[in-house]
Every structure is written in structure tokens, then in C-alpha cells.
Amino acid sequence: MNDMKGYQIMRLDEFTKEMIDEQAFIDMAYIYLDDLEKETDLYSIIDKFQEIGGYTEKEIENRILQFYTDLNTDGRFVSTEDGVWGLRKWFTVDDINDKIAPTVHKFEVVDNDLDEFDELDEELDDEDIEDIDEEDDEDIDEAIDDEDIDTTDLNIDEGDTLEDDYGDGDDY
């Protein structure tokens, strides 16, 4: 296997435990996928690391979080479906636009959903809405009447308007 500069890159199976301990999982994933030459799921990649490195479950868990973060941020990798990863260099721009990039799912509107909204709309007629508005207005008026508002700190003289302080607004 050669990298883009023509240098020979080791296969992941040729790594020693010490080499694996020194490597970031993201770099090993690139080597592994490049050698495999096909998309594979995240668990298979992690299992491969565990097998080669002889890691315990706890040791692997300590590195997985960083690895997963790196997979999602490293531009060399693309997720082609839920939990399946490949190398970006394998895909054309059209592949990425058609297969990989779409993240918004289209949902079909079902008539039953619209019927539920129509039923709710029929239950609330205009009179009920007017009654609610009038009740709210009355509650607000009562709350204002009940409050003893002290205007002494506001420096408002009787008959003052905003226009007295700020003009008629033509200057703005």
C-alpha cells in the first residue's frame, strides 16, 4: 500500500503493540480502511484495534470517545450510513451529494394528521377565542387597578407625552 507521496505505508496487521499504543486511532483507521478498500462499520474498526493492540475493554473505552470525535471531524472520512465509515477519496462529488450529504429526510404528510388539526380547529370557534381575549383584558385591567403604582420616581408630570420629550418624530 502506498500513500500519495509514494512512500510505503505499513499495513495495520504489521504494527506492534508499541506502535499501536503510540498511534492515534484516527490514523490507524485511515490505514485500516485504505488497506481494506471498502466501507466498514465503526465496531469492526474498533474490534480490529482491540485485536491488534491486545487492549482490554476498559483500555479500548478510554480511547473510543476521542476516536469517534476525530472520525466526525477529520475530513478524510465520511459516514456513508449510520455507523458505517469510508474514506472520502473513494467517492466522487456526485456520490457525496447524492448518497452521503443529504441529512434532511423527506416525510410524507398523511391525511390523518391533517384531519386531527381540522378537528381541533372546529372545536375552537371564534366566540371562544373572543371570550378568552375579553377575559384576559379584564384580568389585566383589574391587575392594573389593584396595583398602587408610585409614579414619584418616574419624573412624569400630568399631561406629559413622549412628543414633549422627544419631538414629534419627524427628526428621525
Helices and strands as residue ranges (DSSP letters): G 12-14, H 17-22, H 25-36, E 40-41, H 42-53, H 57-73, E 77-81, E 84-87, G 88-90, H 93-95, I 96-100, H 111-123, H 126-146, G 152-154, H 162-166
